[in-house]
Amino acid sequence: MNENTEVFVHRVTCNGSKVAERKVLYLFITVAGSNKAFYVYEGAIITVIFEK
């Protein structure tokens, strides 16, 4: 990974029919060209590895 690597942050939300009413469950982070994703849960960083 270097400064040109694309990192994507996905905000997973629920509860509410309008954007202002929704609550963020967690930020799900993916990196271009990687089979790993990350999310923060109760102070820990959880790593998810996708098998191809």
N, C-alpha and C positions, 0 to 999 in steps of 0.2 A: 504494500500500500504506500502511495506517495501523495503529494499535494494535488495531483491531477486525478486521483481516484474519486469516482462519484459515490457519495454516501447519501442514502435516502432515509428520511425520517417519516414514518407513517403514524398518524395519530388515530388510534382506534377509539371510537366513541360509541356511546349508546344512550338510551333513556332520553326521550324528548323528540318531538316532531320538528322542532326548530333548532337551528344551529346554536343559538344562545342558550337553549335549555339542556343541551347535551353535556355529558361529563366525560372527561378523558379517562379511559381505563388504563392505558399505558402507551408509551411511545415504543414503536416497533422499528428497529433500525436494520437496514440491509445495506450491503456494499456491492457495487457492480463487479461482476466477475467472481463472486465468492459464493460458496454454498452455505454460508453461516449468516445467521440473523441474531439480533440481540434485543433484549428488553429489560427494563429496570422493574423489579418487583420487590416492594418492601425493603428497599435499600441494597438489594443484591442485583448483580447483572447476570441475567440468565442467557446462556448461549444455546441456540437451536441450530443443529446441523442437518441440512437437507441431503439425503442420499440421492444420487443421480441414477 
